[in-house]
């Protein structure tokens, strides 16, 4: 339950760039990724890999492991996409669509041409858009995303809840890890009946401690004259880097040109 | 070897290796549609459908936090609790392990309206901290996990709790809430990718059939876990549960 993505976001080598630039770049690529044909999408994916692995210095192994996540979801839904079932093997829609088929009792099972087309479109699109998302996740710490949202006039309750939740997630994760260690050291997960009891104790205890936490914080804030606003001091300065700006704008214009030509 | 039987062997091998890969994959996830899976039109459609629920939920939360500012902290803690809960591993009835969705317990404890907002924010964190789900598919995922799931769970719980069958209510709330989520996700995928023959219905049956392998055991384990947690809370933490009543004053 270690939050690896979050710690990488704080230590990456593009940290000093203004978060607005990085977000704008990724969102522009998002839109381009949705519009472009598969070869261009692969080009975007490779380009982003250079940004993340070479410029931001995120370990390649971690990045590839992350990219395997959308692939595993794609693999899971692959059978549903390409397998076709029909009662009548001689209807025109099935004959048009079937690449190869086999008769099983009353049913005709076949491999669908349309499904294969969809599977390949979804594969490149998912990889490309996930790369854009990962660029944001791995180079912009969450606190800075919230700050950008605040500048964009996002409702204050949302930004406040997001930043408070962000802090509490780490507090509660710590609590859960302590509870789990305590149980494991007492053979709490030795076999499945004990494991069930242990895990239900963890959830119950976690809720109890969460509420205990709330009472303490609420009391502490009330005694300091809390009126509903929490302000956080922020002193980080950002430095735009011309070399990166040039590559981002130049590369994007090139991709846009390729998109227009390929249409 | 004829051409046909060689092809059959190839397909059988591909199928087998596929299941080895998927079977060996880490704990079954609650179903998040990954980034980029839905075509633009469907991604936008689910965003538009989910937004009104979110805005209504947010408005009522704004009202209660204006009256009692410290409830913001309770809300944030409840959201963080749901997130951490969904990252736990629970033993599944089939022997492997899986992650609970936490929607059922959340809906019973905090109420479905609150859960709509908190669930959507939890989805944001799952995308940001764990890379599960995505931003374009956030609308679709929020509709399944933060709107349909909690409301089904809450309705089931209320129905049975009013008849005095509270434990059964909690069990069914958690497992049916999870099942409703999985069915809605299957519908969303089927609408985006209808089958060439049989259309949306055939596609739905295919997606639901495949995901049932992981989601049915998960729903049952989640129901069992929620009942165990509920028993513990009833016997040891009744006074703490009173605190949560504050969120119900909407």
Interface residues (C-beta under 8 A of the other chain):
Chain A: X1 X3 X5 X6 X30 X33 X34 X66 X69 X70 X72 X73 X74 X75 X76 X77 X78 X79 X80 X81 X83 X84 X85 X86 X91 X93 X94 X96 X97 X100 X112 X113 X114 X115 X118 X122 X125 X126 X127 X128 X129 X130 X133 X134 X137 X142 X145 X155 X157 X158 X160 X161 X162 X164 X165 X166 X167 X168 X169 X171 X172 X173 X176 X192 X195 X196 X197 X199 X200 X201 X202 X203 X204 X206 X207 X208 X210 X211 X212 X213 X214 X215 X217 X218 X221 X222 X226 X227 X228 X229
Chain B: X7 X18 X21 X22 X25 X32 X33 X34 X35 X36 X37 X40 X58 X61 X62 X65 X66 X69 X70 X72 X73 X74 X75 X76 X77 X78 X79 X80 X81 X83 X84 X85 X87 X88 X90 X91 X105 X109 X117 X121 X124 X125 X127 X128 X129 X130 X131 X132 X134 X135 X136 X189 X193 X195 X196 X197 X198 X202 X203 X206 X207 X209 X210 X211 X224 X225 X228 X229 X231 X232 X233 X236 X237 X240 X243 X244
